[in-house]
């Protein structure tokens, strides 16, 4: 993509015929034009519409003219500085009138404004020929708009418009951020979401106004700015920043099972460039959990005996250090004890208490998940993972660390001082697919418990489909996040998460949200497996009052970039000794009076639960199918890889786990995060997502 490829329509209006004049909108258009040219844009590709030229028809006609001169996926920028307003949208007799946000063109008094819906329709049409590499920047009061979740563009705007002697605060912040990217347009290494956070930080600090919020809306806010073809942000990287008062903050907290003393590796970006995420020196140690439950204060520490760096960048990313596996109990049988002698971070468990059974059998080392401490213990005969006993110690360490991480987030408890959980109800229902519109049917399988027992016979073949409903009886709206956790391969995948650009919580007070029945997620279906006795699926549910991001919890069976970032196979040990070392650092950093650990406990604004679904197979035979989820179309399914190990523990011919990891990868970063539409009349009963644990991803 050439640096001259940016096409921009820049609109600014100071002189409205019937409204008080503005001071800096026209100046802001020139400033925006200058920074885009500085980035490398060709001046002839930038159209300025100011004052009387910025009519309603003039703006819409310029948008309509772009396909004639823009190549597909070239970056398009639409900038507006001027008045915004709320207006009545007249509906039919069946639909009452509603309020919509409008941009105010020069001739608004005569011809009306451009509504948010009309503007999105224009971008939708534009994207059909030009692609959806469209960035909309609005320096006007944005609280009146209702953008929904556009696919054709991303929209960045402040909740309120303010200015100083230079011009609009929002525009000045944009220019400041983009000025730091001059010379590297073709490899801008920040996402649209990161771009908006940096704008917000500058805008807040410039006026010391903590109420300023910069929103970014759209399905693709996690991809690089002005670039629709580069990989999206990697889920494992957690954003962080340095606050105005000098605190180093990371955007995870108590709700994410963060503990004081946890350690994090530091990176300069969350987008891969030349196979690298820019690992920075030093590490960060959590020294306090913030009252909002979704952020933490960290402190810089050295690593490998080196002195701690003096500072971190104003914006950075972190990845959690190896999970403390001291809570992972392993029952090693026979020769497996000798193998584990060289692996750290686990505790020896009995047959009754162990989360995992490990056994060396002929040429293989086999892992079996026994369950959480709260699960009913089963005498299973099927193994969940098998690796060659001659595999390197690093490979064995990798399996133990992934199991430890799986166990940590699955077993993360809900806070005792949280009123949120008391007024949440969880319902699991079968879906009646015989009706024209699918609906819940039967009893709530989670009534008074978090354990569900299903029996599936060879004759039945499938059980389901099922949907999950979360009922919110609290007096406030909440943000729910639901993950499917499969112990066969220690995989954690999102089932439902709110759209990244959502502005309002998806679960309002006194309302309910059904997952798997609507278009927000796929439904659950359990398919019969021959030669298998039991299967377990966990549904880990987090609910928060504050908007946050749980993406980093995700864990694939084998993913190139995830492996690189989390360094599962490293010989570095993160155990109880590391927590003691971190505690020593905290003690030396703070006085007794200022110690963050001694802060008064607060009422938690989050909750979590774990529902266990146990499937018992009635007859035995041979086969490979496992628990599956419906809803992905055949084209998407064909791009997914299939299992590389049979359920009896034997490797498929010509493929081992390690070979599959290296050679067969799927880049899930380019899959659309928009919900798939379901045809309730014709939907086929067929598998959509292959075995959860065996999906490979170049992530």
C-alpha positions as CSV (number, residue, x, y, z in Angstrom):
1,X,0.0,0.0,0.0
2,X,1.5,3.3,-1.1
3,X,1.7,6.2,1.4
4,X,-0.1,8.3,-1.3
5,X,-3.1,5.9,-1.1
6,X,-4.9,7.8,1.7
7,X,-8.1,9.5,0.4
8,X,-9.7,12.0,2.7
9,X,-12.8,14.1,2.9
10,X,-12.3,16.8,5.5
11,X,-15.2,18.9,6.6
12,X,-15.1,22.0,8.8
13,X,-17.8,24.6,9.4
14,X,-17.4,27.8,11.4
15,X,-20.0,30.1,9.8
16,X,-23.6,28.6,10.0
17,X,-26.3,30.9,8.6
18,X,-28.7,30.5,11.5
19,X,-26.4,29.4,14.4
20,X,-23.7,31.0,16.5
21,X,-20.3,30.9,14.7
22,X,-17.6,28.4,15.8
23,X,-14.0,29.5,16.0
24,X,-11.7,26.7,15.0
25,X,-13.5,24.1,12.8
26,X,-12.0,25.5,9.5
27,X,-8.6,25.7,11.1
28,X,-9.0,22.1,12.2
29,X,-9.6,21.0,8.6
30,X,-6.3,22.5,7.5
31,X,-4.4,21.0,10.4
32,X,-5.9,17.5,9.6
33,X,-4.9,17.9,5.9
34,X,-1.4,18.9,6.9
35,X,-0.8,15.9,9.1
36,X,-2.2,13.5,6.5
37,X,0.2,15.0,3.9
38,X,3.0,14.7,6.4
39,X,2.1,11.0,6.8
40,X,2.6,10.7,3.0
41,X,-0.9,11.3,1.5
42,X,-1.0,12.9,-1.9
43,X,-2.5,16.4,-1.7
44,X,-4.7,15.8,-4.7
45,X,-6.4,12.9,-2.8
46,X,-7.6,15.3,0.0
47,X,-10.8,17.2,-0.4
48,X,-11.6,20.1,1.9
49,X,-15.2,21.2,2.4
50,X,-15.4,24.3,4.5
51,X,-18.3,26.7,5.4
52,X,-20.6,27.2,2.4
53,X,-19.0,24.3,0.4
54,X,-20.0,21.9,3.2
55,X,-23.6,21.5,2.3
56,X,-25.6,18.3,2.9
57,X,-25.5,17.4,-0.8
58,X,-21.9,18.5,-1.2
59,X,-20.8,16.1,1.6
60,X,-22.8,13.2,0.3
61,X,-21.8,13.7,-3.3
62,X,-18.1,13.7,-2.4
63,X,-18.6,10.4,-0.6
64,X,-20.4,9.0,-3.7
65,X,-17.6,10.1,-6.0
66,X,-14.9,8.1,-4.2
67,X,-15.3,4.8,-5.9
68,X,-14.3,6.3,-9.2
69,X,-10.8,7.1,-7.9
70,X,-10.1,4.8,-4.9
71,X,-8.7,1.3,-5.2
72,X,-10.2,-1.4,-3.1
73,X,-8.8,-1.4,0.5
74,X,-7.1,2.0,0.1
75,X,-7.5,3.9,3.4
76,X,-10.4,6.4,3.4
77,X,-10.6,9.1,6.1
78,X,-13.8,11.1,6.7
79,X,-13.2,14.0,9.2
80,X,-15.9,16.4,10.5
81,X,-15.6,19.4,12.7
82,X,-18.8,21.4,13.5
83,X,-22.1,21.2,15.2
84,X,-23.8,17.9,16.0
85,X,-27.4,17.6,17.3
86,X,-30.2,15.3,18.2
87,X,-33.3,15.2,16.1
88,X,-36.6,13.4,15.8
89,X,-36.8,10.5,13.4
90,X,-40.4,10.2,12.2
91,X,-41.5,6.6,12.0
92,X,-44.6,4.9,10.7
93,X,-47.8,4.6,12.8
94,X,-46.6,1.2,14.0
95,X,-43.2,2.5,15.1
96,X,-43.1,5.6,17.4
97,X,-40.7,8.4,16.7
98,X,-37.2,8.1,18.0
99,X,-34.2,10.4,18.5
100,X,-31.2,10.2,16.2
101,X,-27.9,12.0,16.1
102,X,-27.2,14.2,13.1
103,X,-24.1,16.0,11.7
104,X,-25.0,19.6,11.0
105,X,-23.9,20.7,7.5
106,X,-23.8,24.3,6.4
107,X,-27.4,24.3,5.1
108,X,-29.0,22.3,8.0
109,X,-31.7,25.0,8.5
110,X,-32.8,24.6,4.9
111,X,-32.1,20.9,4.0
112,X,-31.8,19.2,7.3
113,X,-28.8,17.3,8.8
114,X,-27.1,14.0,8.0
115,X,-28.3,11.4,10.5
116,X,-25.9,8.8,11.9
117,X,-28.0,6.1,10.0
118,X,-27.8,7.9,6.7
119,X,-24.0,8.4,7.1
120,X,-23.6,4.7,7.8
121,X,-25.7,3.8,4.8
122,X,-23.3,5.9,2.7
123,X,-20.3,4.1,4.1
124,X,-22.0,0.8,3.6
125,X,-22.5,1.6,-0.1
126,X,-18.9,2.9,-0.4
127,X,-17.4,-0.2,1.2
128,X,-19.1,-2.5,-1.4
129,X,-16.6,-1.2,-4.1
130,X,-13.8,0.3,-2.0
131,X,-13.6,-2.1,1.0
132,X,-14.1,-1.3,4.6
133,X,-10.8,0.5,5.3
134,X,-12.8,3.6,6.3
135,X,-11.9,5.7,9.3
136,X,-14.5,8.3,10.5
137,X,-13.2,11.0,12.9
138,X,-15.8,13.4,14.4
139,X,-14.8,16.4,16.4
140,X,-18.2,17.2,17.7
141,X,-20.3,16.2,20.7
142,X,-20.8,12.5,20.1
143,X,-23.2,11.4,22.9
144,X,-26.2,12.1,20.6
145,X,-25.2,9.4,18.1
146,X,-26.3,5.8,18.0
147,X,-23.8,4.0,15.7
148,X,-24.7,0.4,16.6
149,X,-21.7,-1.8,15.4
150,X,-20.7,-0.9,11.8
151,X,-18.9,-3.3,9.6
152,X,-18.1,-0.9,6.8
153,X,-16.1,1.6,8.9
154,X,-14.7,2.4,12.3
155,X,-15.9,5.6,14.1
156,X,-13.8,7.6,16.6
157,X,-15.3,10.5,18.5
158,X,-15.3,12.3,21.9
159,X,-18.3,12.4,24.2
160,X,-18.1,16.2,24.1
161,X,-16.4,18.8,21.9
162,X,-14.0,21.2,23.6
163,X,-11.3,23.6,22.2
164,X,-8.5,25.9,23.1
165,X,-6.6,28.6,21.3
166,X,-5.0,26.0,18.9
167,X,-8.3,24.4,17.9
168,X,-10.4,21.5,18.8
169,X,-8.9,19.4,21.7
170,X,-9.9,16.2,19.9
171,X,-8.3,17.3,16.6
172,X,-5.1,18.4,18.4
173,X,-4.9,15.0,20.1
174,X,-5.3,13.2,16.8
175,X,-2.5,15.3,15.3
176,X,-0.3,14.6,18.2
177,X,-0.7,10.9,17.9
178,X,-0.4,10.7,14.2
179,X,2.7,13.0,14.3
180,X,4.5,10.2,16.2
181,X,3.7,7.8,13.2
182,X,5.3,10.0,10.5
183,X,7.8,8.0,8.5
184,X,6.2,4.6,9.2
185,X,2.8,4.9,7.6
186,X,3.0,1.4,6.0
187,X,3.6,-0.2,9.4
188,X,1.6,1.9,11.9
189,X,1.7,-0.4,14.8
190,X,-1.4,0.6,16.8
191,X,-4.9,-0.5,16.4
192,X,-7.9,1.8,16.1
193,X,-8.8,1.0,19.7
194,X,-5.2,1.9,20.8
195,X,-5.4,5.1,18.7
196,X,-8.6,6.2,20.5
197,X,-7.1,5.5,23.9
198,X,-4.0,7.6,23.1
199,X,-6.3,10.4,21.9
200,X,-8.3,10.2,25.1
201,X,-5.1,10.3,27.2
202,X,-3.8,13.4,25.5
203,X,-7.2,15.1,25.6
204,X,-7.7,14.5,29.3
205,X,-4.3,15.6,30.3
206,X,-4.4,18.8,28.1
207,X,-7.4,20.1,30.0
208,X,-7.2,18.1,33.2
209,X,-10.7,16.9,32.4
210,X,-11.3,13.3,33.6
211,X,-14.8,13.4,32.1
212,X,-13.6,13.4,28.5
213,X,-14.1,10.0,26.9
214,X,-13.1,9.1,23.4
215,X,-15.1,6.2,21.9
216,X,-14.3,4.0,19.0
217,X,-17.1,2.0,17.4
218,X,-17.0,-0.8,14.8
219,X,-16.5,-4.5,14.4
220,X,-12.8,-3.9,13.3
221,X,-11.5,-1.6,16.0
222,X,-8.8,-4.2,16.8
223,X,-7.1,-4.0,13.5
224,X,-4.3,-1.5,12.6
225,X,-5.2,2.1,11.9
226,X,-5.7,2.8,8.2
227,X,-4.9,-0.8,7.3
228,X,-7.6,-3.5,6.7
229,X,-5.2,-6.1,5.4
230,X,-2.6,-6.5,8.2
231,X,-3.1,-8.9,11.2
232,X,-5.4,-7.8,14.0
233,X,-4.2,-7.2,17.5
234,X,-3.2,-10.4,19.3
235,X,-5.6,-11.5,22.1
236,X,-2.8,-12.4,24.5
237,X,-1.5,-8.9,24.9
238,X,-3.0,-6.7,27.6
239,X,-2.9,-2.9,27.2
240,X,-1.2,-0.7,29.8
241,X,-0.3,3.0,30.2
242,X,1.3,5.5,32.5
243,X,-1.2,7.8,34.2
244,X,-0.8,11.6,34.6
245,X,0.3,11.1,38.2
246,X,3.0,8.6,37.2
247,X,1.3,5.4,38.1
248,X,1.9,2.4,35.7
249,X,-1.5,0.9,35.0
250,X,-2.5,-2.4,33.3
251,X,-6.1,-3.0,32.1
252,X,-6.7,-6.2,34.1
253,X,-7.7,-6.4,37.8
254,X,-9.4,-8.4,40.5
255,X,-12.2,-9.4,38.0
256,X,-9.5,-11.1,35.9
257,X,-8.1,-13.1,38.8
258,X,-5.1,-10.8,39.1
259,X,-3.2,-11.1,42.4
260,X,-0.7,-8.8,44.1
261,X,2.7,-10.1,43.2
262,X,1.7,-11.4,39.7
263,X,4.4,-10.7,37.1
264,X,4.1,-9.5,33.5
265,X,6.4,-9.3,30.5
266,X,6.4,-6.0,28.7
267,X,5.9,-5.4,24.9
268,X,5.9,-2.3,22.7
269,X,2.9,-3.3,20.5
270,X,0.1,-5.8,20.2
271,X,0.4,-6.2,16.4
272,X,3.0,-8.5,15.0
273,X,5.6,-6.8,12.7
274,X,8.3,-9.0,11.1
275,X,7.4,-11.9,13.4
276,X,8.0,-9.8,16.5
277,X,5.9,-7.9,19.1
278,X,8.8,-5.7,20.4
279,X,9.7,-7.3,23.7
280,X,11.0,-4.6,26.1
281,X,13.4,-5.0,29.0
282,X,12.3,-5.5,32.6
283,X,9.1,-6.9,34.0
284,X,6.1,-5.5,35.8
285,X,4.9,-6.6,39.3
286,X,1.4,-6.0,40.5
287,X,1.5,-3.9,43.7
288,X,-2.2,-3.0,44.1
289,X,-5.6,-3.7,42.6
290,X,-7.6,-0.7,41.7
291,X,-11.1,-0.1,43.1
292,X,-12.7,-0.4,39.6
293,X,-11.9,-4.2,39.7
294,X,-10.6,-4.1,36.1
295,X,-7.2,-2.3,36.4
296,X,-4.1,-2.8,38.5
297,X,-1.1,-0.7,39.5
298,X,2.3,-2.3,38.7
299,X,5.9,-1.5,39.4
300,X,9.0,-2.0,37.2
301,X,11.4,-4.8,38.3
302,X,14.6,-6.1,36.8
303,X,15.0,-9.6,35.4
304,X,17.8,-12.2,35.3
305,X,19.7,-10.2,37.9
306,X,19.6,-7.0,35.9
307,X,18.6,-3.6,37.3
308,X,15.1,-2.5,36.6
309,X,14.6,-0.1,33.7
310,X,13.8,3.5,34.7
311,X,10.5,3.7,32.9
312,X,8.1,2.2,30.4
313,X,6.6,3.8,27.3
314,X,3.4,5.9,27.9
315,X,1.5,3.1,26.2
316,X,2.6,-0.5,26.2
317,X,1.3,-4.1,26.4
318,X,1.9,-7.0,28.8
319,X,1.6,-10.8,28.9
320,X,1.3,-12.7,32.1
321,X,4.3,-14.5,33.3
322,X,4.0,-18.3,33.6
323,X,1.0,-19.1,35.7
324,X,1.8,-20.1,39.3
325,X,1.1,-23.8,39.1
326,X,1.2,-24.4,42.8
327,X,-2.5,-25.0,42.8
328,X,-2.3,-27.7,40.1
329,X,-2.3,-31.1,41.7
330,X,-0.9,-34.0,39.6
331,X,-1.1,-37.7,40.4
332,X,1.9,-39.2,38.7
333,X,1.8,-42.9,38.2
334,X,4.9,-45.1,38.0
335,X,7.7,-43.9,35.8
336,X,5.9,-40.6,35.3
337,X,7.2,-39.5,38.7
338,X,10.7,-39.5,37.3
339,X,9.6,-37.3,34.4
340,X,8.0,-34.7,36.7
341,X,11.1,-34.5,38.9
342,X,12.6,-32.2,36.3
343,X,9.5,-30.0,35.9
344,X,8.6,-27.3,38.4
345,X,5.5,-25.5,39.5
346,X,3.1,-28.4,40.5
347,X,2.0,-30.2,43.6
348,X,1.8,-33.9,44.1
349,X,-1.8,-35.0,44.5
350,X,-3.5,-38.2,45.4
351,X,-5.9,-40.1,43.2
352,X,-8.8,-38.4,44.9
353,X,-7.4,-34.8,45.0
354,X,-5.4,-34.5,41.8
355,X,-6.6,-32.3,38.9
356,X,-4.5,-34.3,36.5
357,X,-3.3,-37.9,36.3
358,X,-0.1,-38.4,34.4
359,X,1.2,-41.8,33.3
360,X,4.0,-43.1,31.2
361,X,2.7,-46.0,29.0
362,X,5.1,-47.7,26.6
363,X,6.4,-44.9,24.4
364,X,3.9,-42.2,25.4
365,X,3.2,-39.8,28.3
366,X,-0.5,-39.4,28.8
367,X,-2.5,-36.7,30.5
368,X,-6.0,-37.2,32.0
369,X,-8.1,-34.4,33.4
370,X,-9.7,-35.5,36.7
371,X,-11.6,-32.2,37.3
372,X,-11.7,-29.3,39.6
373,X,-11.8,-29.8,43.4
374,X,-15.6,-29.2,43.3
375,X,-16.2,-31.8,40.5
376,X,-17.6,-35.2,41.0
377,X,-14.6,-37.6,40.6
378,X,-14.9,-40.1,37.8
379,X,-12.9,-43.2,37.0
380,X,-12.3,-42.4,33.4
381,X,-10.4,-44.6,30.9
382,X,-9.8,-42.0,28.2
383,X,-6.7,-39.8,28.0
384,X,-7.0,-36.1,27.1
385,X,-3.5,-35.6,25.7
386,X,-0.7,-37.9,24.6
387,X,2.9,-37.0,23.8
388,X,6.0,-39.0,22.9
389,X,7.9,-39.9,26.0
390,X,11.1,-39.0,24.1
391,X,9.8,-35.5,23.7
392,X,11.9,-32.7,25.1
393,X,11.6,-31.5,28.7
394,X,10.4,-28.2,27.2
395,X,7.4,-30.0,25.6
396,X,6.4,-31.6,28.8
397,X,6.8,-28.3,30.7
398,X,4.5,-26.7,28.1
399,X,1.7,-29.2,28.8
400,X,2.0,-28.7,32.5
401,X,2.0,-24.9,32.2
402,X,-1.0,-24.9,29.9
403,X,-2.8,-27.2,32.3
404,X,-1.9,-24.8,35.2
405,X,-3.2,-21.8,33.3
406,X,-6.4,-23.6,32.4
407,X,-6.9,-24.6,36.0
408,X,-6.2,-21.1,37.3
409,X,-8.9,-19.3,35.3
410,X,-11.4,-22.1,35.5
411,X,-11.2,-22.3,39.3
412,X,-11.0,-18.5,39.8
413,X,-13.5,-17.9,42.6
414,X,-16.2,-15.2,42.8
415,X,-15.5,-12.6,45.5
416,X,-17.2,-13.1,48.8
417,X,-18.0,-9.4,49.1
418,X,-19.9,-9.1,45.8
419,X,-23.6,-8.3,45.7
420,X,-23.6,-8.8,41.9
421,X,-23.8,-12.6,42.0
422,X,-26.8,-12.6,44.4
423,X,-29.1,-11.1,41.8
424,X,-27.9,-13.0,38.8
425,X,-29.7,-16.1,37.5
426,X,-28.3,-18.6,35.0
427,X,-30.5,-20.8,32.9
428,X,-29.5,-23.6,30.5
429,X,-32.3,-24.8,28.2
430,X,-32.8,-27.0,25.2
431,X,-33.8,-25.2,22.0
432,X,-37.0,-26.2,20.3
433,X,-36.0,-26.3,16.6
434,X,-39.4,-27.5,15.4
435,X,-40.9,-24.1,15.5
436,X,-40.5,-21.5,12.8
437,X,-38.7,-19.3,15.3
438,X,-36.5,-21.3,17.6
439,X,-37.3,-21.0,21.3
440,X,-36.3,-22.3,24.7
441,X,-38.1,-25.3,25.9
442,X,-38.1,-27.6,28.9
443,X,-36.8,-27.1,32.4
444,X,-33.8,-25.0,33.5
445,X,-31.0,-27.5,33.7
446,X,-29.0,-25.2,36.1
447,X,-31.9,-24.7,38.6
448,X,-30.2,-24.6,42.0
449,X,-26.9,-26.0,40.8
450,X,-24.0,-25.4,38.5
451,X,-23.7,-29.1,37.4
452,X,-25.5,-30.7,34.4
453,X,-25.5,-34.4,33.7
454,X,-26.3,-35.5,30.2
455,X,-26.5,-39.1,28.9
456,X,-26.0,-39.7,25.2
457,X,-26.4,-43.1,23.5
458,X,-25.1,-44.2,20.2
459,X,-28.6,-44.4,18.9
460,X,-29.3,-40.8,19.7
461,X,-26.2,-39.5,18.0
462,X,-26.7,-35.9,19.2
463,X,-28.0,-34.1,22.2
464,X,-29.2,-30.5,22.0
465,X,-29.0,-27.8,20.9
466,X,-28.8,-25.8,24.0
467,X,-28.7,-22.1,24.9
468,X,-27.6,-20.2,28.0
469,X,-29.7,-17.3,29.5
470,X,-28.3,-14.8,32.1
471,X,-30.9,-12.9,34.0
472,X,-29.9,-9.6,35.7
473,X,-32.0,-8.7,38.7
474,X,-29.5,-6.1,39.8
475,X,-30.4,-2.4,39.8
476,X,-27.7,-1.7,37.2
477,X,-26.6,-3.0,33.8
478,X,-23.7,-5.5,33.5
479,X,-21.2,-6.8,31.0
480,X,-21.2,-10.6,30.7
481,X,-18.4,-12.7,29.2
482,X,-18.8,-16.5,28.7
483,X,-16.0,-18.9,27.8
484,X,-16.1,-22.6,26.8
485,X,-13.3,-24.5,28.6
486,X,-12.4,-27.9,27.2
487,X,-10.0,-30.0,29.3
488,X,-9.1,-32.1,26.3
489,X,-6.1,-30.0,25.3
490,X,-6.8,-27.3,28.0
491,X,-8.5,-25.0,25.5
492,X,-10.3,-21.8,26.5
493,X,-12.4,-20.2,23.8
494,X,-15.0,-17.4,24.0
495,X,-18.6,-18.4,23.5
496,X,-20.0,-14.9,24.0
497,X,-18.2,-11.6,24.6
498,X,-19.7,-8.1,24.0
499,X,-18.5,-6.3,20.8
500,X,-15.3,-4.5,21.5
501,X,-16.7,-1.1,20.4
502,X,-20.0,-1.4,22.4
503,X,-20.8,1.7,24.4
504,X,-23.6,0.3,26.6
505,X,-23.8,-2.9,28.6
506,X,-25.6,-5.7,26.7
507,X,-27.4,-6.9,29.8
508,X,-29.6,-4.1,31.2
509,X,-31.1,-4.0,34.7
510,X,-34.1,-6.4,35.1
511,X,-33.4,-7.9,31.7
512,X,-32.1,-11.2,30.4
513,X,-29.6,-12.1,27.7
514,X,-29.8,-15.5,25.8
515,X,-26.6,-16.8,24.3
516,X,-26.9,-19.4,21.5
517,X,-30.5,-18.7,20.6
518,X,-30.1,-15.2,19.2
519,X,-27.5,-14.1,16.6
520,X,-24.9,-13.3,19.2
521,X,-23.3,-16.8,19.4
522,X,-23.6,-20.4,18.2
523,X,-25.7,-22.9,20.0
524,X,-24.3,-25.9,21.9
525,X,-24.6,-29.4,20.5
526,X,-23.2,-32.6,22.0
527,X,-22.4,-35.4,19.5
528,X,-22.0,-39.1,20.4
529,X,-18.4,-40.4,20.6
530,X,-17.6,-44.0,20.3
531,X,-14.9,-45.5,22.4
532,X,-15.4,-42.8,25.0
533,X,-16.9,-42.9,28.5
534,X,-17.2,-39.3,29.6
535,X,-16.7,-35.8,28.2
536,X,-16.6,-32.5,30.2
537,X,-17.3,-29.0,29.1
538,X,-17.0,-26.0,31.5
539,X,-18.8,-22.7,30.9
540,X,-16.8,-20.0,32.8
541,X,-18.9,-16.9,33.2
542,X,-17.6,-13.5,34.2
543,X,-20.0,-10.5,34.9
544,X,-18.7,-7.0,35.6
545,X,-20.2,-3.6,36.3
546,X,-17.4,-1.9,34.4
547,X,-16.6,-2.6,30.8
548,X,-13.4,-4.5,30.4
549,X,-11.7,-7.1,28.1
550,X,-11.2,-10.8,28.9
551,X,-9.7,-11.7,25.5
552,X,-6.3,-12.6,27.0
553,X,-7.8,-15.6,28.8
554,X,-8.2,-17.4,25.5
555,X,-6.0,-20.4,25.1
556,X,-5.7,-22.5,21.9
557,X,-4.3,-26.0,21.7
558,X,-1.5,-24.9,19.5
559,X,-0.9,-21.4,18.3
560,X,2.4,-20.1,17.0
561,X,2.2,-16.5,18.3
562,X,0.5,-17.4,21.6
563,X,3.3,-19.9,22.2
564,X,5.9,-17.2,21.5
565,X,4.3,-14.6,23.8
566,X,3.5,-16.9,26.7
567,X,6.7,-18.9,26.4
568,X,5.1,-22.0,27.7
569,X,8.2,-24.2,27.1
570,X,10.7,-21.9,28.8
571,X,12.9,-23.3,31.5
572,X,12.1,-20.2,33.6
573,X,10.2,-21.3,36.7
574,X,7.4,-19.1,38.1
575,X,6.4,-20.6,41.4
576,X,5.8,-19.7,45.0
577,X,9.3,-18.4,45.3
578,X,8.6,-15.8,42.7
579,X,5.6,-14.5,44.7
580,X,7.9,-14.2,47.7
581,X,10.4,-12.3,45.6
582,X,7.6,-10.0,44.4
583,X,6.3,-9.5,47.9
584,X,9.8,-8.5,48.9
585,X,9.9,-5.9,46.1
586,X,6.5,-4.5,47.3
587,X,7.7,-4.3,50.9
588,X,10.9,-2.4,49.8
589,X,8.9,0.0,47.6
590,X,6.2,1.1,50.0
591,X,6.2,2.2,53.6
592,X,3.8,0.5,56.0
593,X,1.5,3.4,55.9
594,X,1.3,3.6,52.1
595,X,1.3,-0.2,51.4
596,X,-1.4,-0.9,48.8
597,X,-2.0,-4.3,50.3
598,X,-3.3,-2.8,53.5
599,X,-6.1,-0.8,51.7
600,X,-9.6,-1.3,53.1
601,X,-11.5,-4.0,51.3
602,X,-14.3,-2.7,49.0
603,X,-17.6,-4.1,47.7
604,X,-16.6,-6.0,44.6
605,X,-18.4,-5.0,41.3
606,X,-18.0,-8.3,39.6
607,X,-18.8,-12.0,39.9
608,X,-17.9,-15.3,38.2
609,X,-19.4,-18.8,38.1
610,X,-18.3,-22.1,36.5
611,X,-21.0,-24.5,35.2
612,X,-19.9,-28.1,34.5
613,X,-21.6,-30.1,31.8
614,X,-20.8,-33.8,32.1
615,X,-21.7,-36.0,29.1
616,X,-21.9,-39.8,29.8
617,X,-21.8,-42.1,26.7
618,X,-23.8,-45.3,27.2
619,X,-22.2,-47.6,24.7
620,X,-18.6,-48.2,23.6
621,X,-17.0,-48.5,20.2
622,X,-14.5,-46.7,18.0
623,X,-14.6,-43.2,16.8
624,X,-13.1,-39.7,16.9
625,X,-15.9,-37.1,17.3
626,X,-16.0,-35.0,20.4
627,X,-18.1,-32.3,21.8
628,X,-18.9,-29.8,19.1
629,X,-20.6,-26.5,18.6
630,X,-23.0,-25.6,15.8
631,X,-23.4,-22.5,13.7
632,X,-20.3,-22.0,11.6
633,X,-20.9,-22.4,7.8
634,X,-19.3,-25.0,5.7
635,X,-16.8,-22.6,4.2
636,X,-15.6,-21.5,7.6
637,X,-15.5,-25.1,8.8
638,X,-13.3,-26.2,5.9
639,X,-10.7,-23.6,6.9
640,X,-10.5,-25.1,10.4
641,X,-8.0,-27.9,10.9
642,X,-9.1,-31.3,12.1
643,X,-7.8,-33.4,15.1
644,X,-4.2,-34.6,14.8
645,X,-4.6,-37.3,17.5
646,X,-7.2,-40.0,17.7
647,X,-9.3,-40.3,20.9
648,X,-7.6,-43.6,21.8
649,X,-4.4,-41.6,22.2
650,X,-2.8,-42.8,19.0
651,X,-1.4,-40.3,16.5
652,X,-2.9,-40.1,13.1
653,X,-0.7,-41.5,10.3
654,X,1.9,-39.0,9.2
655,X,1.1,-36.4,11.8
656,X,2.1,-35.7,15.4
657,X,1.0,-32.9,17.6
658,X,4.3,-31.1,17.2
659,X,4.2,-31.5,13.4
660,X,0.7,-30.2,13.3
661,X,1.7,-27.2,15.5
662,X,4.5,-26.3,13.2
663,X,3.0,-27.0,9.8
664,X,-0.8,-26.6,10.0
665,X,-1.8,-23.2,11.3
666,X,-5.0,-21.2,10.8
667,X,-4.9,-17.4,11.1
668,X,-8.0,-16.6,13.0
669,X,-7.1,-12.9,13.1
670,X,-8.9,-12.3,9.8
671,X,-12.1,-14.0,10.7
672,X,-15.0,-11.6,11.1
673,X,-16.1,-11.0,14.6
674,X,-19.6,-10.0,13.4
675,X,-22.3,-12.3,14.6
676,X,-23.5,-14.8,12.0
677,X,-27.1,-14.6,10.9
678,X,-29.1,-17.8,11.5
679,X,-31.8,-19.1,9.2
680,X,-34.2,-20.6,11.8
681,X,-36.2,-22.4,9.1
682,X,-33.4,-24.2,7.2
683,X,-30.4,-24.4,9.5
684,X,-28.8,-27.8,9.2
685,X,-28.0,-30.0,12.2
686,X,-24.3,-30.5,11.5
687,X,-21.1,-29.8,13.2
688,X,-19.8,-26.3,12.9
689,X,-16.6,-26.0,15.0
690,X,-14.3,-29.0,15.1
691,X,-12.9,-30.5,18.3
692,X,-12.2,-27.5,20.4
693,X,-8.8,-28.6,21.7
694,X,-7.4,-29.5,18.3
695,X,-8.0,-26.2,16.5
696,X,-4.7,-24.7,15.4
697,X,-4.2,-21.0,14.9
698,X,-1.4,-18.8,13.7
699,X,-2.1,-16.6,16.7
